[in-house]
Structures are given as structure tokens and as C-alpha cells.
Amino acid sequence: MENREMFEEIAALIGSIAKAFDLSDTDVVAAIEQGSLGMEMITDAEGRNCVEASHDGRVARIYPGAIYRVGDQPPAADEDCGGGGCSCGH
């Protein structure tokens, strides 16, 4: 069993960032070590806490259970993604 503090949470965050930027987990860790990937804990305009990550001019916000890529278009009005909480960009 892993005894390091918050190991699972950090691994999940790395996985979410990898998905947001279409990278491997190893590439995310390398980018963090090289300083080319920035992360900041923020509160969005709706008062929700998230981690905002930036890499190669792209920005993504990581929420529990959702990834929002800043600059992506939200789903069309006729698409039903259940009101958010998914990684479709809603």
C-alpha cells in the first residue's frame, strides 16, 4: 500500500492534465520538472475551485470529474451531457 500523503490525488491530477493536453503521464511530469507546465489553484467566475494548468500556450481547468479547456466551444444546445461534470467542455 502506498503511504505517501495525497499520492492518489496527485496521480489523478497528473492524469487529468495529461488528458487535457493529450500528453502521457510521463510527459506531464517532465513538463512540471522543466517548468513548462504551470499550475494554479483558482476559484472560477461561478465560485467553483479548480486547478488551472497552462502548457504551450494552452490553458485547461481541472475540476473534480471534469476538464474544461479554455478556448474550447461548449456543446451545442441540443446536446445533452447531463448538465456538466463531464470532460466534453461543458
Residue frames relative to the residue before (quaternion, step in Angstrom):
aa qw qx qy qz dx dy dz
M 1.0000 0.0000 0.0000 0.0000 0.00 0.00 0.00
E 0.4545 -0.6884 0.5048 0.2543 3.55 -1.04 0.83
N 0.1854 -0.8203 0.5361 0.0724 3.59 -0.73 1.07
R 0.4764 0.6720 -0.4549 0.3384 3.59 1.23 -0.06
E 0.5373 -0.6553 0.4373 0.3011 3.54 -1.00 0.92
M 0.8663 0.0358 -0.0813 0.4916 3.56 -0.96 1.02
F 0.2230 0.8091 -0.5153 0.1736 3.62 1.15 0.50
E 0.6867 0.4875 -0.2893 0.4550 3.60 0.83 -0.96
E 0.6566 0.5134 -0.3100 0.4574 3.58 0.98 -0.83
I 0.6645 0.4890 -0.3030 0.4771 3.58 0.97 -0.84
A 0.6354 0.5203 -0.3268 0.4676 3.59 1.00 -0.80
A 0.6466 0.5077 -0.3166 0.4731 3.61 1.02 -0.78
L 0.6395 0.5177 -0.3234 0.4673 3.61 1.00 -0.79
I 0.6444 0.5062 -0.3221 0.4742 3.59 0.93 -0.86
G 0.6511 0.5161 -0.3118 0.4610 3.59 0.97 -0.83
S 0.6581 0.5051 -0.3052 0.4677 3.59 1.00 -0.80
I 0.6447 0.5014 -0.3184 0.4812 3.57 1.00 -0.79
A 0.6177 0.5418 -0.3369 0.4597 3.57 1.01 -0.80
K 0.6683 0.4902 -0.2937 0.4763 3.58 0.94 -0.89
A 0.6516 0.5391 -0.3192 0.4276 3.59 0.92 -0.89
F 0.7914 0.2898 -0.1388 0.5200 3.58 0.96 -0.86
D 0.4212 -0.7262 0.4453 0.3113 3.59 1.30 0.21
L 0.4267 0.6607 -0.4809 0.3876 3.54 0.81 1.14
S 0.5015 -0.5829 0.5122 0.3826 3.56 -1.28 0.10
D 0.6496 -0.4975 0.3880 0.4243 3.58 -1.24 0.34
T 0.6351 0.5383 -0.3195 0.4525 3.59 1.03 -0.83
D 0.6496 0.5094 -0.3139 0.4690 3.60 1.01 -0.81
V 0.6188 0.5328 -0.3443 0.4633 3.61 1.06 -0.72
V 0.6645 0.4944 -0.3067 0.4689 3.58 0.86 -0.95
A 0.6475 0.5103 -0.3205 0.4665 3.61 0.94 -0.83
A 0.6534 0.5097 -0.3149 0.4627 3.61 0.96 -0.84
I 0.6221 0.5175 -0.3400 0.4791 3.60 1.04 -0.72
E 0.6784 0.4999 -0.2910 0.4530 3.58 0.87 -0.96
Q 0.7058 0.4518 -0.2554 0.4821 3.59 1.06 -0.76
G 0.4798 -0.6912 0.4204 0.3395 3.58 1.25 -0.24
S 0.5297 0.6445 -0.4086 0.3703 3.60 1.22 0.27
L 0.6906 0.3566 -0.2699 0.5683 3.58 1.29 0.07
G 0.1387 -0.8037 0.5767 0.0474 3.54 -0.69 1.13
M 0.0747 -0.7801 0.6198 0.0412 3.55 -1.16 0.63
E 0.0238 0.7801 -0.6235 0.0468 3.51 -1.08 0.83
M 0.3436 -0.6999 0.5821 0.2308 3.57 -1.01 0.80
I 0.0264 0.8122 -0.5785 0.0704 3.58 -0.70 1.11
T 0.3122 -0.6609 0.6297 0.2634 3.50 -1.43 0.02
D 0.3620 -0.7629 0.4930 0.2095 3.58 -0.64 1.11
A 0.7459 -0.4184 0.2890 0.4302 3.56 -1.32 0.06
E 0.6971 0.4422 -0.2671 0.4972 3.60 1.21 -0.44
G 0.5859 -0.6281 0.3427 0.3804 3.58 1.30 0.25
R 0.5189 0.6279 -0.4218 0.3982 3.61 1.25 0.30
N 0.4090 -0.7016 0.5332 0.2369 3.55 -1.01 0.86
C 0.1155 0.7769 -0.6131 0.0855 3.56 -1.09 0.75
V 0.4070 -0.6343 0.5760 0.3166 3.51 -1.37 0.03
E 0.1801 -0.7661 0.6090 0.0987 3.55 -0.78 1.04
A 0.0916 -0.8004 0.5924 0.0056 3.56 -0.67 1.17
S 0.0836 -0.7854 0.6115 0.0467 3.56 -1.07 0.73
H 0.1022 0.7782 -0.6081 0.1188 3.54 -1.03 0.92
D 0.8564 -0.0348 -0.0140 0.5149 3.59 -0.85 1.01
G 0.7382 -0.4307 0.2287 0.4661 3.59 0.90 0.91
R 0.6323 0.4980 -0.3396 0.4867 3.60 1.26 0.03
V 0.1721 -0.7761 0.6015 0.0790 3.55 -1.17 0.65
A 0.0049 -0.7756 0.6311 -0.0121 3.54 -1.04 0.86
R 0.2384 -0.7358 0.6149 0.1538 3.53 -1.15 0.69
I 0.2074 -0.7831 0.5820 0.0712 3.53 -0.82 1.11
Y 0.0564 -0.7790 0.6241 -0.0223 3.55 -0.65 1.23
P 0.6139 -0.5023 0.4081 0.4520 3.62 -1.15 0.25
G 0.8532 0.0884 -0.0932 0.5055 3.59 -0.56 1.14
A 0.7801 0.2675 -0.1605 0.5424 3.62 1.21 0.09
I 0.1535 -0.7461 0.6409 0.0951 3.52 -1.25 0.62
Y 0.0755 -0.7760 0.6254 0.0307 3.57 -0.86 0.98
R 0.2021 -0.7735 0.5922 0.1012 3.56 -0.64 1.12
V 0.3878 -0.7332 0.5097 0.2286 3.57 -0.43 1.24
G 0.7472 0.3277 -0.2853 0.5029 3.55 -0.79 1.09
D 0.5668 0.5645 -0.3954 0.4514 3.61 1.22 -0.31
Q 0.4659 -0.6590 0.5129 0.2925 3.53 -1.17 0.58
P 0.4702 -0.6459 0.5049 0.3268 3.62 -1.00 0.71
P 0.6392 -0.5276 0.3703 0.4193 3.61 -1.18 0.36
A 0.6021 -0.5523 0.4308 0.3832 3.56 -1.20 0.54
A 0.6592 -0.5532 0.3458 0.3740 3.55 -1.17 0.64
D 0.6950 0.4766 -0.2977 0.4486 3.61 1.03 -0.64
E 0.5778 0.5521 -0.3965 0.4518 3.61 1.24 -0.12
D 0.1707 -0.7896 0.5836 0.0826 3.55 -0.91 0.93
C 0.0341 -0.8092 0.5865 -0.0104 3.54 -0.42 1.20
G 0.6352 -0.5600 0.3336 0.4144 3.58 1.16 0.38
G 0.6384 -0.5766 0.3240 0.3937 3.59 1.18 0.46
G 0.7357 -0.3953 0.2292 0.5000 3.56 1.11 0.51
G 0.6208 0.5594 -0.4080 0.3678 3.53 -1.32 -0.10
C 0.6492 0.4574 -0.3289 0.5110 3.57 1.25 0.25
S 0.5545 -0.6280 0.4234 0.3447 3.59 -1.20 0.02
C 0.3842 0.7478 -0.4695 0.2698 3.59 1.16 0.46
G 0.6053 -0.5706 0.3628 0.4200 3.60 1.21 -0.10
H 0.4872 0.6667 -0.4256 0.3702 3.59 1.30 0.01
